[in-house]
Amino acid sequence: MMKVPLIKPDLPAFHEIEGPFREVLESGKITNFGQFVTQFEADAGAFLGTQVATVSSGTLGLILTLQALGLERGQKVILPSFTFMATAQAVLYAGGVPVFADIGEDMTLSPTDLETLLNRHEDVAVVLPVHMYGLPCQVGKISQVVNEAAQRLGRSIAILYDAAHAFGAELGGQRVGSFGAAEVFSLSVTKLLVSVEGGLVSSRDPDLIRVIRRMRNYGIEQNYDAQWPGLNGKMSELHAIIGLQNLRKVRENLAVRTEKAAHYTRYIEDSTCFRTIPVPPESTHTFKDFTVLVPPSMRKKRDAIIRFLSNMGVETRAYFDPPVHRQSYFMRFATRTLPTTEDYARRVITLPFFTSISEAEMSRVVAALAEAERTFTQSLTA
Ligand SMILES: Cc1ncc(COP(=O)(O)O)c(C=O)c1O
């Protein structure tokens, strides 16, 4: 039986990194902001049109950026509950209090619910939307709602985008990375740009990036004098070499993914009852994850469908179920129901998708979905 994995990471061939690996190992300059980290920051910044600081993970990038934006202990941060828990963990580690918002039909932060929350909570310091699966949020509406609240309150409210899934995404011809006060990318293995582990903080504000560079290096300004809060958030040269090599292929990989995702979408929509999430014409989606929704009538069968697909050799996940406000550690912050989040979390199935996915693998997944539909529609009517 043909098995289709959830992902296959985009990694360089050994010969592509052999030379630089040998160079850093022989010179002993394997960390502490050597030539490859410096080059990676310059090239990623040129790609995004921003200033960039490398960090050891997306989670650490979020923690440091929340603090660099001035978040103080006990201040509120609005974020969607429909996300990976790292978004909310970062808020807590940075000293903030998470306030969970609902999502819209595009599975990103609902500007309407954001407005409701900003009217209800006067002490919000940061809004932290997530470009879900690599689909850009409704950036224009979010900034309008936040600006109106900031004007009403007579102070600023920062917008920090969790862009963990979204390196390469675009909105209205502008690359994700340049929106809000800052955006944070993850470079872990499931992402379009991989450095094995790692993250990037991206901003148009050079002063903010300068502070992040201090904070990721124990808060040291110079001469071992810590002038900032800080942790060890350094990226090694070895990780930067892999990131740099992958960055060279990002445009090409994105074009391949866009074409394959469009084909997969048509195929699924034409042959099954599972629904894909529409991509607005002004958006470029990275498809870090390719998620479909089971029809509302089959919601209770979602977990059985996942097992069925697994038995047919198709590996899937339910990204992101349970949503964060339903997770044990975060339930104490769940003060209200989030209807769209709760509905979609029960209906998501994340399908195999990666840059090198073949036509045969996509056909196999669609055939398995069609088979699942036949089996579970029969069991519903039986
Ligand atoms: C939405 C979201 N935010 C943050 C992170 C954390 O990134 P990292 O694993 O690089 O710490 C992830 C990880 O995949 C994520 O999915």
The ligand as a Gaussian input file, in Angstrom:
#p B3LYP/6-31G(d) Opt

LIG

0 1
 C        1.546000      29.367000      15.062000
 C        2.884000      29.013000      15.630000
 N        3.506000      29.916000      16.404000
 C        4.726000      29.662000      16.927000
 C        5.380000      28.481000      16.686000
 C        6.690000      28.218000      17.342000
 O        7.756000      28.089000      16.466000
 P        9.054000      27.250000      16.906000
 O        8.699000      25.815000      16.834000
 O       10.082000      27.650000      15.905000
 O        9.400000      27.688000      18.288000
 C        4.788000      27.513000      15.874000
 C        5.486000      26.243000      15.569000
 O        5.220000      25.581000      14.611000
 C        3.491000      27.775000      15.351000
 O        2.844000      26.853000      14.606000

